[in-house]
Amino acid sequence: MNMRKINKAIKNYLFSLPYRVKLILVFSLLILLTASILGSITYYQFAKSSQNKTEEYQIQLANQINQHLNRYLKEMQIISLSPFYDQEVLDILKSHQTPSDRTSFPPAAERVPMWRYISSLIHMRNEIRGIHIMANDGTIFSNLDSNTVLLKVFETDNDWIKEIKQADGKWVLLPLHKPNYYLNKDTSVFSVARLIRDPSSHESLGIIKIDLKQELINEIVSNSNAKSDIFILDKNNQFIYPNKEDKLIESSFLTELKNIKVNNYTNIPINGTEYMMVYHQSSYSGVKTIMLTPRSSVFSEVNHLRQVIILVVIGGILISFLLGFWLSKPLVGSIHTLRKAMGKVEKGNFAQRVTINSNDEIGELGKGFNHMINEIDRLVSEVYKTSLREKEAEIRALQSQMNPHFLYNTLESINMLAITKGNLEVSDMVSSLGKLMRYTIDNSSKIITLDDELSFIRSYVAIQKVRMGENLQYSEDIDPILNKVLLPKLVLQPFVENAIVHGNFQQGGHIFIKAYRERQFLKITISDNGKGITELELTKLKKLIENQHTIASDKHNGIALSNVHERLQLLYGKQFGILIDGSKLHGFSVTLTMPIQRMGEEVRERNISG
């Protein structure tokens, strides 16, 4: 209750403010509302567009990084197949099958050809840290010298060797690890490795391992010009790039990657910062590329736009105050002048005039006020003259009623003369014509029964048959209980006339009227078997009827169709009216729908033309 009182008090206060203050407030609110709506829409669309473009770009970038890496990994796994096709390499490995605890190194006769062979594989590939072929006895053949790698290792049960053996000859991608054969124990590499088997006996002869530098991925990532943190993992979520010490994402998050779909975009919080993450997994190598971009950097331009919009809104409000103050002064002055003049007119001073020099709406209002005062005297005399003209019109109406009686008497005389002369056809035609004239001219009732309307149609057809002979056939199918149903006068004749005029009945034609009840509706169908109408013309007629345009078509009278449709809708409602149908060479039909009303029920005739 208190809120209602407060709202009412605020409303009364606003309405009681001076017009000038109201004008300034309206200007301010309009600018504030318009700028807020436009600014919000612009900000939302720009933010959405920026996010979509960034997402699309990063998905493509992640895919591109994976494609480059896969292409290189394919080359490495092809290199790992090379020992299978060199018999000298296989023979050397066969001589090192038995593990030994002695520190015995291979002779130069073995080391030199193996070094040459491995060096040929690594030629011009600076991104390869080293290629190592490890025999089953722990002997290592490498392109690197003894100051870099050991020539023999005794720990052959570490994790990466087990993974290579479990692959059973398939190529394996090893994540970042520190091999035990490097003298520098801090050396980290990721590798492509494979178990070497004897092609004939399939006996395991050793392992080929290609160690790759992270500079390879650095080069791929740097070429992408990405402004994001990029992480590359193997299929087991082990880091390939960068080193684990440089990682941004926690190991707990890596376990959730199994539920992330390929090419997926999402927002994730990391250490209290919102990131936009793009994730892509290679179907070839299982390598996963993760790109993390701070949302603050993605929406930096959007935030700048928001600040600009806020400044524009504030500036617009200040401008509205200045414009309202400047424009309202002459405007309010003109309104005060017009208000004083109207007060004098209220007291009976019709000689009052106002002088407003502006050409705006207030100036037009002043001119309209002066014109209104001038028109008052003219309207008084005009009303008097109109009254005289109405009386003259009544007299002419009385005179016009005399003319039909003269015509009826004349037609009756012609009828009697035709009967006297034995010309019964002329008598029938004159009699039918008299009925038509009485029915048409009689203004006493605009709502008649179906039986009366059909009687008029029969008289009309009888006259047409005198002219057309047997080329015109007419029949009816009327439910007798519908004979006393009421309908507007002269709603069927226009369609019968259309059928005769446009049906092309030179070879014989038939007009058929059917009246039936469908639920609470009266349905009347007027159909003919004339030359019909094309699909294009039918569509055009339907559109004219729906839009109630009185434009005549070439085939059927659009004026009659539209007028009857409009009459039925005005009288009964929009759900009633006419429906047309027809086709080329298969005739034309019109169906009228109206409510069933009988004598004694309330029927209100509206002012319907046509």
C-alpha positions as CSV (number, residue, x, y, z in Angstrom):
1,M,0.0,0.0,0.0
2,N,2.8,2.4,0.8
3,M,4.5,1.6,-2.5
4,R,1.3,2.5,-4.3
5,K,1.2,5.9,-2.5
6,I,4.9,6.5,-3.3
7,N,4.4,5.6,-7.0
8,K,1.3,7.8,-7.2
9,A,3.2,10.7,-5.5
10,I,6.1,10.3,-8.0
11,K,3.7,10.2,-11.0
12,N,1.9,13.3,-9.8
13,Y,5.2,15.1,-9.2
14,L,6.4,14.3,-12.7
15,F,3.2,15.3,-14.4
16,S,3.2,18.6,-12.5
17,L,6.7,19.6,-13.7
18,P,7.0,22.5,-16.2
19,Y,6.9,21.5,-19.8
20,R,10.4,22.7,-20.3
21,V,11.7,20.3,-17.6
22,K,9.7,17.5,-19.0
23,L,11.2,18.1,-22.5
24,I,14.7,18.0,-21.1
25,L,14.0,14.8,-19.2
26,V,12.5,13.2,-22.3
27,F,15.5,14.1,-24.4
28,S,17.8,12.7,-21.8
29,L,15.9,9.5,-21.4
30,L,15.5,8.9,-25.1
31,I,19.3,9.4,-25.7
32,L,20.1,7.2,-22.6
33,L,17.7,4.4,-23.7
34,T,18.8,4.5,-27.4
35,A,22.5,4.6,-26.6
36,S,22.1,1.9,-24.1
37,I,20.2,-0.4,-26.4
38,L,22.5,0.2,-29.4
39,G,25.6,0.0,-27.2
40,S,24.5,-3.2,-25.6
41,I,23.7,-4.8,-29.0
42,T,27.0,-3.5,-30.5
43,Y,29.0,-4.7,-27.5
44,Y,27.3,-8.1,-27.5
45,Q,27.7,-8.7,-31.3
46,F,31.3,-7.5,-31.3
47,A,32.2,-9.7,-28.3
48,K,30.5,-12.7,-29.8
49,S,32.2,-12.0,-33.2
50,S,35.6,-11.6,-31.5
51,Q,35.2,-14.8,-29.5
52,N,34.0,-16.8,-32.6
53,K,36.9,-15.5,-34.7
54,T,39.4,-16.3,-32.0
55,E,38.0,-19.7,-31.5
56,E,37.9,-20.5,-35.2
57,Y,41.5,-19.2,-35.6
58,Q,42.9,-21.2,-32.7
59,I,41.1,-24.4,-33.8
60,Q,42.7,-24.1,-37.2
61,L,46.0,-23.2,-35.6
62,A,45.9,-26.3,-33.4
63,N,45.0,-28.4,-36.3
64,Q,47.8,-26.9,-38.4
65,I,50.4,-27.6,-35.6
66,N,49.3,-31.2,-35.4
67,Q,49.5,-31.6,-39.1
68,H,53.1,-30.2,-39.2
69,L,54.1,-32.5,-36.3
70,N,52.4,-35.5,-37.8
71,R,54.1,-34.9,-41.1
72,Y,57.5,-34.9,-39.3
73,L,56.6,-37.9,-37.2
74,K,55.7,-39.9,-40.4
75,E,59.2,-39.1,-41.7
76,M,60.8,-40.3,-38.4
77,Q,58.8,-43.5,-38.3
78,I,59.9,-44.2,-42.0
79,I,63.5,-43.6,-40.9
80,S,63.0,-46.1,-38.1
81,L,62.2,-48.8,-40.7
82,S,65.6,-48.3,-42.5
83,P,67.6,-50.9,-40.5
84,F,65.2,-53.7,-41.7
85,Y,66.5,-53.2,-45.3
86,D,70.3,-53.1,-44.5
87,Q,71.7,-56.6,-44.1
88,E,75.1,-55.3,-42.7
89,V,73.3,-53.5,-39.8
90,L,71.2,-56.7,-39.1
91,D,74.4,-58.8,-39.1
92,I,76.2,-56.5,-36.6
93,L,73.1,-56.6,-34.3
94,K,73.0,-60.4,-34.5
95,S,76.6,-60.5,-33.1
96,H,75.4,-58.5,-30.0
97,Q,72.6,-60.7,-28.7
98,T,74.0,-62.0,-25.4
99,P,74.0,-59.5,-22.5
100,S,77.4,-59.1,-20.7
101,D,78.5,-57.4,-17.6
102,R,81.9,-56.6,-19.0
103,T,82.7,-53.2,-20.4
104,S,83.6,-54.3,-23.8
105,F,83.0,-51.9,-26.7
106,P,82.4,-52.9,-30.3
107,P,85.4,-52.9,-32.6
108,A,86.0,-50.2,-35.2
109,A,85.0,-52.6,-37.9
110,E,81.5,-52.4,-36.5
111,R,81.4,-48.9,-35.2
112,V,82.6,-47.2,-38.4
113,P,80.0,-48.7,-40.8
114,M,77.2,-48.2,-38.2
115,W,78.3,-44.6,-37.7
116,R,78.3,-44.0,-41.5
117,Y,74.9,-45.7,-41.9
118,I,73.3,-43.6,-39.0
119,S,74.9,-40.4,-40.3
120,S,73.4,-40.9,-43.7
121,L,69.9,-41.0,-42.0
122,I,70.5,-37.8,-40.0
123,H,72.0,-35.8,-42.9
124,M,70.7,-32.1,-42.9
125,R,68.3,-32.7,-40.0
126,N,69.5,-30.4,-37.3
127,E,66.3,-31.0,-35.2
128,I,67.4,-34.6,-34.5
129,R,69.4,-34.8,-31.4
130,G,70.7,-38.2,-32.3
131,I,69.8,-41.6,-33.8
132,H,70.8,-44.6,-31.6
133,I,70.6,-48.3,-32.5
134,M,70.8,-50.4,-29.3
135,A,71.7,-54.0,-29.4
136,N,70.3,-56.6,-27.0
137,D,73.5,-56.8,-25.1
138,G,73.3,-53.0,-24.3
139,T,75.8,-51.9,-27.0
140,I,74.8,-48.5,-28.4
141,F,75.6,-47.4,-32.0
142,S,75.1,-43.7,-32.5
143,N,76.0,-40.8,-34.7
144,L,77.2,-39.0,-31.5
145,D,80.7,-39.4,-30.2
146,S,81.7,-41.1,-27.0
147,N,82.0,-37.7,-25.3
148,T,78.2,-37.3,-25.5
149,V,76.7,-40.8,-25.2
150,L,77.8,-44.0,-23.6
151,L,78.7,-46.8,-25.9
152,K,77.1,-49.4,-23.7
153,V,74.3,-49.3,-21.1
154,F,73.4,-51.9,-18.5
155,E,70.0,-50.6,-17.4
156,T,67.7,-52.1,-20.0
157,D,64.6,-52.3,-17.8
158,N,63.5,-48.6,-17.7
159,D,60.0,-47.4,-18.7
160,W,60.7,-46.3,-22.2
161,I,62.5,-49.5,-23.2
162,K,59.5,-51.5,-21.8
163,E,57.1,-49.4,-23.8
164,I,59.1,-50.0,-27.1
165,K,59.1,-53.8,-26.5
166,Q,55.4,-53.8,-25.7
167,A,54.7,-52.1,-29.0
168,D,56.2,-55.3,-30.6
169,G,57.6,-53.7,-33.7
170,K,55.2,-50.8,-34.1
171,W,56.5,-47.3,-33.9
172,V,56.3,-45.5,-30.6
173,L,56.2,-41.8,-29.7
174,L,58.0,-41.3,-26.4
175,P,57.2,-38.1,-24.4
176,L,59.9,-35.9,-22.9
177,H,62.4,-38.0,-20.9
178,K,66.0,-38.1,-19.9
179,P,67.7,-41.1,-21.4
180,N,70.4,-42.9,-19.3
181,Y,72.9,-43.2,-22.1
182,Y,73.6,-39.4,-22.3
183,L,76.6,-38.3,-20.3
184,N,74.7,-35.1,-19.5
185,K,72.0,-36.4,-17.3
186,D,69.8,-33.2,-17.8
187,T,69.4,-33.9,-21.5
188,S,65.6,-34.0,-22.3
189,V,64.3,-35.3,-25.6
190,F,61.2,-36.8,-27.1
191,S,61.7,-39.7,-29.4
192,V,60.4,-42.0,-32.1
193,A,61.5,-45.6,-31.5
194,R,60.8,-49.1,-32.8
195,L,61.8,-52.7,-32.1
196,I,64.2,-54.1,-34.7
197,R,63.4,-57.7,-35.7
198,D,65.1,-60.1,-38.1
199,P,62.9,-60.1,-41.3
200,S,63.3,-63.9,-41.7
201,S,63.1,-65.2,-38.2
202,H,61.2,-62.2,-36.6
203,E,63.7,-62.5,-33.7
204,S,64.3,-59.3,-31.8
205,L,67.7,-57.8,-32.6
206,G,67.6,-54.5,-30.8
207,I,66.0,-51.0,-30.8
208,I,66.3,-47.9,-33.0
209,K,65.6,-44.7,-31.2
210,I,65.5,-41.2,-32.8
211,D,65.8,-38.5,-30.2
212,L,64.3,-35.1,-31.2
213,K,65.0,-31.7,-29.9
214,Q,62.3,-29.4,-28.6
215,E,63.6,-26.8,-31.2
216,L,61.5,-28.7,-33.7
217,I,58.3,-27.8,-32.0
218,N,59.6,-24.4,-31.1
219,E,60.0,-23.7,-34.8
220,I,56.4,-25.0,-35.6
221,V,54.9,-22.9,-32.8
222,S,56.9,-19.8,-33.6
223,N,55.7,-19.9,-37.3
224,S,52.1,-19.8,-36.1
225,N,52.5,-16.4,-34.5
226,A,50.2,-17.6,-31.7
227,K,49.7,-15.4,-28.6
228,S,48.6,-18.3,-26.5
229,D,50.3,-20.8,-24.2
230,I,50.7,-24.0,-26.3
231,F,51.1,-27.5,-24.8
232,I,51.6,-30.7,-26.7
233,L,51.0,-34.1,-25.0
234,D,51.1,-37.7,-26.2
235,K,48.1,-40.0,-26.1
236,N,48.9,-40.8,-22.4
237,N,48.8,-37.1,-21.4
238,Q,52.6,-37.0,-21.0
239,F,54.3,-33.8,-22.0
240,I,56.1,-33.5,-25.3
241,Y,56.3,-29.7,-25.3
242,P,57.3,-27.7,-23.3
243,N,59.4,-29.0,-20.4
244,K,57.3,-29.9,-17.4
245,E,59.0,-27.2,-15.4
246,D,57.4,-24.6,-17.8
247,K,53.9,-26.1,-17.6
248,L,50.8,-23.9,-16.8
249,I,48.2,-26.7,-16.5
250,E,48.2,-29.0,-13.5
251,S,48.3,-32.8,-13.7
252,S,44.8,-33.0,-12.2
253,F,43.5,-31.1,-15.2
254,L,45.2,-33.5,-17.6
255,T,43.1,-36.4,-16.3
256,E,40.0,-34.5,-17.4
257,L,41.1,-34.4,-21.0
258,K,39.6,-37.8,-21.7
259,N,36.2,-36.3,-21.5
260,I,37.0,-33.4,-24.0
261,K,36.0,-33.9,-27.6
262,V,38.3,-33.2,-30.6
263,N,38.2,-29.6,-31.8
264,N,36.4,-28.6,-28.7
265,Y,36.3,-25.0,-27.3
266,T,35.6,-24.2,-23.7
267,N,36.3,-21.8,-20.9
268,I,38.3,-23.0,-17.9
269,P,39.7,-21.3,-14.8
270,I,43.4,-21.9,-14.0
271,N,44.9,-20.4,-10.9
272,G,42.1,-17.9,-10.6
273,T,42.4,-16.7,-14.2
274,E,39.8,-17.5,-16.9
275,Y,41.2,-19.0,-20.0
276,M,39.8,-19.9,-23.4
277,M,41.0,-23.4,-24.2
278,V,41.1,-25.1,-27.7
279,Y,41.9,-28.8,-27.7
280,H,42.8,-30.9,-30.8
281,Q,43.9,-34.5,-30.9
282,S,45.5,-36.2,-33.9
283,S,43.9,-39.4,-35.2
284,Y,47.3,-40.5,-36.6
285,S,49.7,-40.1,-33.6
286,G,47.4,-39.4,-30.7
287,V,49.2,-36.2,-30.1
288,K,47.1,-33.6,-28.3
289,T,47.6,-29.9,-28.8
290,I,46.2,-27.6,-26.1
291,M,46.0,-23.8,-26.6
292,L,45.2,-21.6,-23.6
293,T,44.5,-17.9,-24.1
294,P,43.5,-15.5,-21.3
295,R,40.0,-14.2,-21.9
296,S,41.3,-10.8,-20.8
297,S,43.5,-10.7,-23.9
298,V,40.7,-12.0,-26.2
299,F,38.3,-9.3,-25.0
300,S,40.7,-6.4,-24.7
301,E,39.3,-4.7,-27.7
302,V,35.8,-5.4,-26.5
303,N,36.5,-3.9,-23.2
304,H,37.9,-0.8,-24.9
305,L,34.6,-0.6,-26.9
306,R,32.6,-0.8,-23.7
307,Q,34.5,2.2,-22.3
308,V,33.9,4.1,-25.5
309,I,30.1,3.3,-25.4
310,I,29.9,4.5,-21.8
311,L,31.6,7.8,-22.6
312,V,29.3,8.2,-25.6
313,V,26.2,7.7,-23.4
314,I,27.4,10.2,-20.8
315,G,28.2,12.7,-23.6
316,G,24.8,12.2,-25.2
317,I,23.1,12.9,-21.9
318,L,25.0,16.1,-21.4
319,I,24.2,17.2,-25.0
320,S,20.5,16.4,-24.4
321,F,20.4,18.7,-21.4
322,L,22.0,21.5,-23.5
323,L,19.7,21.0,-26.5
324,G,16.6,20.7,-24.2
325,F,17.4,24.0,-22.5
326,W,18.2,25.7,-25.8
327,L,15.3,24.4,-27.9
328,S,12.6,24.5,-25.2
329,K,12.6,28.3,-24.7
330,P,11.0,29.3,-28.0
331,L,8.9,26.2,-28.1
332,V,7.4,26.8,-24.7
333,G,6.8,30.5,-25.5
334,S,4.7,29.6,-28.6
335,I,2.7,27.1,-26.6
336,H,1.9,29.8,-23.9
337,T,0.7,32.2,-26.7
338,L,-1.5,29.5,-28.2
339,R,-2.9,28.5,-24.7
340,K,-3.9,32.1,-24.0
341,A,-5.7,32.4,-27.3
342,M,-7.6,29.2,-26.7
343,G,-8.7,30.4,-23.3
344,K,-10.3,33.5,-24.9
345,V,-12.1,31.3,-27.5
346,E,-13.5,29.2,-24.6
347,K,-15.1,32.4,-23.3
348,G,-16.9,33.0,-26.7
349,N,-14.4,35.4,-28.4
350,F,-14.4,33.7,-31.9
351,A,-12.6,36.7,-33.4
352,Q,-9.4,35.7,-31.5
353,R,-6.3,35.0,-33.7
354,V,-2.7,34.0,-32.8
355,T,0.5,35.1,-34.5
356,I,3.3,32.4,-34.5
357,N,6.2,33.0,-36.9
358,S,7.8,29.6,-36.7
359,N,7.2,27.0,-39.4
360,D,7.4,23.9,-37.1
361,E,4.6,21.8,-35.6
362,I,3.7,24.6,-33.2
363,G,3.5,27.1,-36.1
364,E,1.3,24.6,-37.9
365,L,-0.8,24.2,-34.8
366,G,-1.3,28.0,-34.6
367,K,-2.3,28.1,-38.3
368,G,-4.7,25.3,-37.6
369,F,-6.2,27.2,-34.7
370,N,-6.8,30.2,-36.8
371,H,-8.2,28.1,-39.6
372,M,-10.5,26.4,-37.1
373,I,-12.0,29.7,-36.0
374,N,-12.5,30.7,-39.6
375,E,-14.2,27.4,-40.3
376,I,-16.7,27.7,-37.5
377,D,-18.8,30.4,-39.3
378,R,-18.5,28.6,-42.6
379,L,-19.7,25.3,-41.0
380,V,-22.7,27.0,-39.5
381,S,-23.9,28.1,-42.9
382,E,-22.8,24.8,-44.5
383,V,-25.0,22.8,-42.0
384,Y,-28.0,24.9,-43.0
385,K,-27.4,24.4,-46.7
386,T,-26.8,20.6,-46.1
387,S,-30.2,20.4,-44.4
388,L,-31.9,22.0,-47.4
389,R,-30.1,19.6,-49.8
390,E,-31.2,16.6,-47.7
391,K,-34.8,17.6,-48.0
392,E,-34.4,18.0,-51.8
393,A,-32.9,14.5,-51.9
394,E,-35.9,13.1,-50.1
395,I,-38.2,14.7,-52.7
396,R,-36.1,13.2,-55.5
397,A,-36.3,9.8,-53.8
398,L,-40.1,10.0,-53.7
399,Q,-40.1,10.8,-57.4
400,S,-37.8,8.0,-58.3
401,Q,-40.2,5.5,-56.6
402,M,-42.7,6.4,-59.2
403,N,-40.6,5.3,-62.2
404,P,-40.4,1.6,-61.3
405,H,-44.2,1.4,-61.0
406,F,-44.4,2.9,-64.5
407,L,-42.0,0.2,-65.8
408,Y,-43.9,-2.6,-64.0
409,N,-47.1,-1.5,-65.6
410,T,-45.5,-1.2,-69.0
411,L,-44.0,-4.7,-68.8
412,E,-47.3,-6.1,-67.7
413,S,-49.0,-4.5,-70.7
414,I,-46.3,-6.1,-73.0
415,N,-46.9,-9.4,-71.3
416,M,-50.7,-9.3,-71.9
417,L,-50.1,-8.3,-75.5
418,A,-47.7,-11.2,-76.0
419,I,-50.3,-13.6,-74.5
420,T,-53.0,-12.2,-76.7
421,K,-50.8,-12.7,-79.8
422,G,-49.9,-16.2,-78.7
423,N,-46.2,-15.5,-78.2
424,L,-45.7,-17.3,-75.0
425,E,-41.8,-17.1,-75.1
426,V,-42.0,-13.4,-75.1
427,S,-44.5,-13.5,-72.3
428,D,-42.3,-15.7,-70.2
429,M,-39.3,-13.5,-70.9
430,V,-41.2,-10.3,-70.0
431,S,-42.6,-12.0,-66.8
432,S,-39.1,-13.1,-65.8
433,L,-37.7,-9.6,-66.5
434,G,-40.4,-8.1,-64.3
435,K,-39.6,-10.4,-61.4
436,L,-35.9,-9.5,-61.8
437,M,-36.7,-5.8,-61.7
438,R,-39.0,-6.0,-58.7
439,Y,-36.4,-8.2,-56.8
440,T,-33.5,-5.9,-57.7
441,I,-35.2,-2.5,-57.1
442,D,-37.0,-3.5,-53.9
443,N,-35.0,-1.9,-51.0
444,S,-37.4,-3.0,-48.3
445,S,-35.3,-6.0,-47.4
446,K,-31.5,-6.6,-47.7
447,I,-31.8,-10.0,-46.0
448,I,-33.9,-12.6,-47.8
449,T,-34.4,-16.4,-47.8
450,L,-32.5,-18.9,-49.9
451,D,-35.7,-19.8,-51.6
452,D,-36.3,-16.2,-52.7
453,E,-32.7,-15.8,-53.9
454,L,-32.9,-19.1,-56.0
455,S,-36.3,-17.9,-57.4
456,F,-34.5,-14.8,-58.6
457,I,-31.7,-17.0,-60.1
458,R,-34.2,-19.1,-62.0
459,S,-35.8,-16.0,-63.5
460,Y,-32.3,-14.7,-64.5
461,V,-31.4,-18.0,-66.1
462,A,-34.7,-18.2,-67.9
463,I,-34.0,-14.9,-69.6
464,Q,-30.4,-16.1,-70.5
465,K,-31.8,-19.4,-72.0
466,V,-34.0,-17.4,-74.4
467,R,-30.8,-15.9,-75.7
468,M,-28.6,-19.0,-75.6
469,G,-31.1,-21.8,-76.0
470,E,-30.1,-25.4,-75.1
471,N,-26.4,-24.3,-74.9
472,L,-27.2,-23.3,-71.3
473,Q,-28.3,-25.9,-68.8
474,Y,-29.1,-25.2,-65.2
475,S,-29.8,-27.5,-62.2
476,E,-30.0,-27.3,-58.4
477,D,-29.4,-29.6,-55.5
478,I,-30.9,-27.9,-52.4
479,D,-31.6,-29.4,-49.1
480,P,-35.3,-28.5,-48.5
481,I,-34.7,-27.7,-44.8
482,L,-32.4,-24.8,-46.0
483,N,-35.1,-23.0,-48.1
484,K,-35.9,-20.6,-45.3
485,V,-32.3,-19.9,-44.3
486,L,-31.5,-16.2,-44.5
487,L,-28.7,-14.8,-46.6
488,P,-27.7,-11.4,-48.0
489,K,-29.6,-10.3,-51.1
490,L,-28.0,-10.7,-54.6
491,V,-25.0,-12.8,-53.5
492,L,-25.5,-15.7,-56.0
493,Q,-26.4,-13.8,-59.2
494,P,-22.9,-12.4,-59.8
495,F,-21.4,-15.9,-59.9
496,V,-24.1,-17.2,-62.2
497,E,-23.5,-14.3,-64.5
498,N,-19.7,-14.9,-64.4
499,A,-20.3,-18.5,-65.4
500,I,-22.5,-17.5,-68.4
501,V,-20.2,-14.6,-69.5
502,H,-16.8,-16.3,-69.1
503,G,-17.7,-20.0,-69.3
504,N,-17.7,-20.1,-73.2
505,F,-20.9,-22.2,-73.5
506,Q,-21.0,-22.2,-77.3
507,Q,-20.7,-26.0,-77.3
508,G,-23.1,-26.4,-74.4
509,G,-22.6,-25.6,-70.7
510,H,-24.1,-26.5,-67.4
511,I,-24.5,-24.4,-64.3
512,F,-25.0,-26.3,-61.0
513,I,-26.0,-24.8,-57.6
514,K,-25.7,-26.9,-54.5
515,A,-26.7,-25.8,-51.0
516,Y,-26.0,-28.0,-48.0
517,R,-25.3,-27.8,-44.3
518,E,-21.9,-28.4,-42.8
519,R,-21.9,-28.3,-39.0
520,Q,-23.4,-24.9,-38.1
521,F,-22.5,-23.4,-41.5
522,L,-24.4,-22.9,-44.8
523,K,-22.4,-23.9,-47.8
524,I,-23.5,-22.9,-51.3
525,T,-21.5,-24.0,-54.4
526,I,-22.0,-22.5,-57.9
527,S,-20.0,-24.5,-60.4
528,D,-19.8,-24.7,-64.2
529,N,-18.2,-26.9,-66.8
530,G,-16.9,-24.1,-68.9
531,K,-13.4,-23.5,-70.3
532,G,-12.0,-22.9,-66.8
533,I,-9.1,-20.9,-65.6
534,T,-5.3,-21.3,-65.6
535,E,-3.3,-21.9,-62.4
536,L,-1.7,-18.5,-62.6
537,E,-5.0,-16.7,-63.1
538,L,-6.5,-18.7,-60.2
539,T,-3.7,-17.6,-57.9
540,K,-4.1,-14.0,-58.9
541,L,-7.8,-14.1,-58.3
542,K,-7.3,-15.6,-54.8
543,K,-4.9,-12.9,-53.9
544,L,-7.3,-10.2,-55.1
545,I,-10.1,-11.7,-53.1
546,E,-7.9,-12.0,-50.0
547,N,-6.7,-8.4,-50.2
548,Q,-10.2,-7.3,-51.2
549,H,-8.9,-5.5,-54.3
550,T,-11.6,-4.7,-56.9
551,I,-9.5,-5.3,-60.0
552,A,-11.1,-7.2,-62.9
553,S,-9.1,-10.2,-64.3
554,D,-9.3,-11.5,-67.9
555,K,-11.1,-14.7,-67.0
556,H,-13.5,-13.9,-64.1
557,N,-14.9,-10.8,-62.7
558,G,-12.6,-9.9,-59.7
559,I,-14.9,-7.0,-58.8
560,A,-17.9,-9.3,-58.1
561,L,-15.8,-11.9,-56.3
562,S,-14.1,-9.4,-54.0
563,N,-17.4,-7.5,-53.3
564,V,-19.4,-10.6,-52.2
565,H,-16.4,-11.8,-50.1
566,E,-16.2,-8.4,-48.4
567,R,-20.0,-8.3,-47.8
568,L,-20.0,-11.7,-46.2
569,Q,-17.1,-10.8,-43.9
570,L,-18.5,-7.5,-42.9
571,L,-21.9,-9.0,-42.2
572,Y,-20.8,-12.3,-40.4
573,G,-17.1,-12.1,-39.6
574,K,-13.6,-12.8,-41.0
575,Q,-14.1,-16.6,-40.8
576,F,-16.8,-16.4,-43.5
577,G,-16.6,-15.5,-47.2
578,I,-16.0,-17.3,-50.5
579,L,-13.5,-19.9,-51.8
580,I,-12.8,-20.3,-55.5
581,D,-11.4,-23.3,-57.4
582,G,-10.9,-24.3,-61.0
583,S,-8.6,-25.5,-63.7
584,K,-8.0,-25.2,-67.4
585,L,-10.8,-26.9,-69.4
586,H,-12.4,-28.3,-66.3
587,G,-14.7,-25.4,-65.2
588,F,-14.8,-23.0,-62.3
589,S,-16.5,-23.1,-58.9
590,V,-17.3,-20.7,-56.1
591,T,-18.2,-21.8,-52.6
592,L,-19.9,-19.4,-50.2
593,T,-19.7,-20.0,-46.4
594,M,-22.0,-18.2,-44.0
595,P,-23.8,-19.0,-40.7
596,I,-27.2,-20.6,-40.6
597,Q,-29.8,-18.0,-39.6
598,R,-33.6,-18.3,-39.9
599,M,-36.5,-15.8,-39.6
600,G,-36.8,-14.4,-36.1
601,E,-33.1,-14.5,-35.4
602,E,-31.3,-11.2,-35.0
603,V,-29.6,-10.2,-38.4
604,R,-27.9,-6.9,-38.6
605,E,-27.2,-5.6,-42.1
606,R,-24.2,-3.4,-42.4
607,N,-23.5,-0.8,-45.0
608,I,-22.2,-3.1,-47.8
609,S,-21.5,-1.8,-51.3
610,G,-21.6,-4.0,-54.4
